[in-house]
Amino acid sequence: MSKLNAVEVIKKYCTSKKYFSLKQLRDFVNDSGYSYSDETIKKALSKLKKNNFIFSAGRGFYSSLPNQLLIDESEYKDLIRSIKNKFPLLDFSLWSTKMIAPFFHHLQNIFYIFIYTERVALPYVRDFLLRKNQNVFLNPTKNELEKNVILRDHSIILRVDISRSKSKNHIAVIEKILVDFLFECEKLNIVDFTEYEKVIKNILNDYRINLSYLIDYAKRRKNERKIEEYIAKYANVTF
């Protein structure tokens, strides 16, 4: 069986997979009786990637989904510009639940904005945004919100940035959003977990994301177990 063309064998395997790990592919090859070397498998994967039959989904992961999720950032450009003008040297990232609104199961009427930056800068950012008449909360907990305030549409929540988080033009990448959103569901109960599951399921079904970064960032947020469970459940990926 090892004489069969490795590219064709792996291509056939990939056809029914939206995502798969290198480990899954190696297990398939071994269980099917093929004896391709790791070098042969890697060369076959490289050829399939070059022909745009499969795509990288992060270190050790692949996907047949060609499209990546493009986040609409137009609504937040003025806010980002104002923060940059006030704090030109500040590194920060932003995301909003409105950015992932199409993936919810139920229609959402209230959306929240999250801004992440270094701890020492948070009070200054808060005061600046308050002067601009924004509804801003610095590191709130669920109990604090329930006792003292009501989150309104487009309320801004400020959080301490997590090391090695990724953003582009100060907009968080989708992998960071998915992990942070899970954290906020647990911390603030902004939506229930069935809604979160719908969001991550719908995104994994239709768009290619970087699974290795998703897992790595989840580890930094101490939530890798749940993220790996969702990946296994909705992307059918094993580790």
Secondary structure in CASP SS format (residue, H / E / C, confidence):
PFRMAT SS
TARGET T0000
AUTHOR 0000-0000-0000
METHOD secondary structure of the structure
MODEL  1
M C 1.00
S C 1.00
K C 1.00
L C 1.00
N C 1.00
A H 1.00
V H 1.00
E H 1.00
V H 1.00
I H 1.00
K H 1.00
K H 1.00
Y H 1.00
C H 1.00
T H 1.00
S C 1.00
K C 1.00
K C 1.00
Y E 1.00
F E 1.00
S E 1.00
L H 1.00
K H 1.00
Q H 1.00
L H 1.00
R H 1.00
D H 1.00
F H 1.00
V H 1.00
N H 1.00
D H 1.00
S C 1.00
G C 1.00
Y C 1.00
S C 1.00
Y C 1.00
S C 1.00
D H 1.00
E H 1.00
T H 1.00
I H 1.00
K H 1.00
K H 1.00
A H 1.00
L H 1.00
S H 1.00
K H 1.00
L H 1.00
K H 1.00
K H 1.00
N C 1.00
N C 1.00
F C 1.00
I C 1.00
F E 1.00
S E 1.00
A C 1.00
G C 1.00
R C 1.00
G C 1.00
F E 1.00
Y E 1.00
S E 1.00
S C 1.00
L C 1.00
P C 1.00
N C 1.00
Q C 1.00
L C 1.00
L C 1.00
I C 1.00
D C 1.00
E C 1.00
S H 1.00
E H 1.00
Y H 1.00
K H 1.00
D H 1.00
L H 1.00
I H 1.00
R H 1.00
S H 1.00
I H 1.00
K H 1.00
N H 1.00
K H 1.00
F C 1.00
P C 1.00
L C 1.00
L C 1.00
D C 1.00
F E 1.00
S E 1.00
L E 1.00
W E 1.00
S E 1.00
T H 1.00
K H 1.00
M H 1.00
I H 1.00
A H 1.00
P H 1.00
F H 1.00
F C 1.00
H C 1.00
H C 1.00
L C 1.00
Q C 1.00
N C 1.00
I C 1.00
F C 1.00
Y E 1.00
I E 1.00
F E 1.00
I E 1.00
Y E 1.00
T E 1.00
E C 1.00
R H 1.00
V H 1.00
A H 1.00
L H 1.00
P H 1.00
Y H 1.00
V H 1.00
R H 1.00
D H 1.00
F H 1.00
L H 1.00
L H 1.00
R H 1.00
K C 1.00
N C 1.00
Q C 1.00
N C 1.00
V E 1.00
F E 1.00
L E 1.00
N C 1.00
P C 1.00
T C 1.00
K H 1.00
N H 1.00
E H 1.00
L H 1.00
E H 1.00
K H 1.00
N H 1.00
V C 1.00
I C 1.00
L C 1.00
R C 1.00
D C 1.00
H C 1.00
S E 1.00
I E 1.00
I E 1.00
L E 1.00
R E 1.00
V E 1.00
D C 1.00
I C 1.00
S C 1.00
R C 1.00
S C 1.00
K C 1.00
S E 1.00
K E 1.00
N C 1.00
H C 1.00
I E 1.00
A E 1.00
V C 1.00
I H 1.00
E H 1.00
K H 1.00
I H 1.00
L H 1.00
V H 1.00
D H 1.00
F H 1.00
L H 1.00
F H 1.00
E H 1.00
C H 1.00
E H 1.00
K H 1.00
L H 1.00
N C 1.00
I C 1.00
V C 1.00
D C 1.00
F H 1.00
T H 1.00
E H 1.00
Y H 1.00
E H 1.00
K H 1.00
V H 1.00
I H 1.00
K H 1.00
N H 1.00
I H 1.00
L H 1.00
N H 1.00
D H 1.00
Y C 1.00
R C 1.00
I C 1.00
N C 1.00
L H 1.00
S H 1.00
Y H 1.00
L H 1.00
I H 1.00
D H 1.00
Y H 1.00
A H 1.00
K H 1.00
R H 1.00
R C 1.00
K C 1.00
N C 1.00
E H 1.00
R H 1.00
K H 1.00
I H 1.00
E H 1.00
E H 1.00
Y H 1.00
I H 1.00
A H 1.00
K H 1.00
Y H 1.00
A C 1.00
N C 1.00
V C 1.00
T C 1.00
F C 1.00
END
